[in-house]
């Protein structure tokens, strides 16, 4: 190990980071993975509490990638540091609230700091030129190198032959001829390479690992900021945005309605922090209230909960409201129709 070169690889859990790391390991380099937890990561949260994609294992894909490669993975919490990246991106946002170019630069900068602190030699990412419209273009990839301070310490094995040689290549630590020339948005070359390596059951190649790229999540985030008059947030806020139907009848309050049993169990953990509602005359979901509703708002909230209960076709449904002050109120209400809710209030 004293004479062996060492690289740190940014592991997102996707196919690209799996393959790029494997390419460098096969050249005799000691590689360890690094995964930054921003609070907006998809992994290990909604996959675990929802019944979607029941044919897929419930796992953290970054840890799974590290296991397949037989390397150590360092998971680092950067929630507070990432706040400025999200709120003040120098290069702006992508299609939604995703500051992709600033995000990539931030993560490579953090990886460089870790590399220097742990006496490693260079950095690996799974980037492919032309794959991402904001951060992986020919003109933006050098921006990541420059603004992160990584410069020629950053190696992108999957598309290296489209880029200038890095320090690892010019010093002979890795053989440039064994690196690849992938480009564009097609994932067929990656899928073919994975098959050659014998990798199966990997994460969807085109799937993102960040909720900020998702329109529905981004809309909920912006709605939360606008309703509070502040762009501040806590980790619990980010978690709540990932769960349930979010319905805002007015600026005073928002209702978060569980969609299935896993979400009910998750929301139950927040009943001491939020007012909660559930139907008592029939089975129905748990809902939480975020905001400061007045008495009329509570009746509206009860009608919404009734709509998503099994009594949605009944004339009246009994709904119990538990306020955070410990006060309990009972309502007998007529359920809203789906159109009344979803066309006007569903975020």
Secondary structure, DSSP 4 states (H G I P E B T S, - for coil): --SS-EEEEE--SSHHHHHHHHHHHTTT-EEEEEEEE-S-B-TTTHHHHS-TTTTS----HHHHHHHHHT--EEEEE-HHHHHHHHHS-TT---SSS--HHHHHHHHHHHHHHHHHHTT--EEE----BTSSTTTSSHHHHHHHHHHHT-GGGEE-TTTGGGS---HHHHTTSS-GGGS---BSS--HHHHHHHHHHT--SPPPTT--SBGGG-HHHHHHHHHHHHHHTS----HHHHHHTTSSEEEEEETTEEEEE--SHHHHHHHHTTTTTSEEEEESSS----EEEEE---HHHHHHHHHHHHHTSTTTTSS-EEEEEE-TTS-EEEEEEPPPPHHHHHTTTB-
